[in-house]
Each structure stands twice: as C-alpha cells, then as structure tokens.
Amino acid sequence: MSEFLIYLQLGYQHITDLNGYDHILFVIALCAIYRVTDWQRILYLVTAFTIGHSITLALAALQLIEYSTEFIEFLIPLTIIVTCFANFSHRSTESVLDPERFSPIRYFLALMFGLIHGMGFSNYLRSLLGKDQNIIPQLLAFNIGLEFGQLVIVSLCIMLSFLILDGFKVKKHSWNLILSAFVAGVAFKLMTEKWYF
C-alpha cells in the first residue's frame, strides 16, 4: 500500500474512531436541524467546517502555529455545546418542501469552530509524521481521509433523521431538540473531564 493511501486511511479512521468521538459529535450537532432535502445546506455547512479545519491542520502540522493542546482539547467540546445551543434556538420548517433558511452566522461559526478542530486533528497527525522533511503529500492524504470519514458521518446522521422524521413521523423541531440535548450532554461531560481553568 502506498504512503498516500496509508495516510488517507489514517485520516478516515481518526475521524470515525468511536474512542475519539468528539469530532463525530460536532458533525452530528451541525446536521441536527436538517433533513435529507436540505442536502445543499448541509454541503455548504460541512464545507465551511472543512475549510476551517484544513487551514489549522496544515498550519499546525507544518509547525507554523503553536498552541496549548490542553486548551484545544477543552475548546472542542465547548464548540459542540455552542452549536447545540444554536440548534435549541432554531425554528425548524416542518414541511419537506420548505428548505431551511440560509444562516450566515451558522456558516461563520462552522468555519471558526473548524479552525479549533483542525488543531485537534493536528495533534494526532504530528505524532505520525515524525521528522519527514516533505509532509505535504501525507497532509493532503490525511485531510482527504478526514473528509471522506466526515461525509460518512453526515450520511449516517441524515439517514437516521430521515427514519425518525419520515418513518416515525416525529416533528422536526422535536427531533432537533432531542438530538441536540443528547449531544450537548455528552459534550458537557467531555468538557468537564478536560476542564482547563
């Protein structure tokens, strides 16, 4: 197997690893207010998150920025909680034919929170890279693997929402509140375990 494919697989495994579920929780929180028919909104939102974490993943892996690992590990669950609280105040459209409104603030937050998550991803990547002089191919492969894993998580989340909303006829707003409350609770537990102050 080529080195590119190895790093691609490592990126995919890192984001889908259930032992490091904080990033999975964030992606679920991002998707909680949407249904299958909102796939374009989800794509834009995930792209904003991707841009953010790609920037800091690259900067940190290339050692162009420095930061406190403990502080980033504390901030990651905080980003999840803030996203869930934004979900709580969101008024969902109940009709399948009525797509969610575009929210510039939501996309800006996804981008900003992506910057924080990218620093979290870089801790793992830097431990793999060692002293290689040219890390660009590995960085690219790892990031592509992350994105593929992220798309798998988004797909599973949207399929679950489809089953709940269309199969069990749960109201969209109720499902958003249930899912966001669950994710916020798990994230709060994570945050207290990594209490920085």
Secondary structure, 3 states (H helix, E strand, C coil): CCHHHHHHHHHHHHHHCHHHCHHHHHHHHHHCCCCHHHHHHHHHHHHHHHHHHHHHHHHHHCCCCCCCHHHHHHHHHHHHHHHHHHHHCCCCCCCCCCCCCCCHHHHHHHHHHHHHHHHHHHHHHHHHHCCCCCCHHHHHHHHHHHHHHHHHHHHHHHHHHHHHHHHCCCCHHHHHHHHHHHHHHHHHHHHHHCCCC
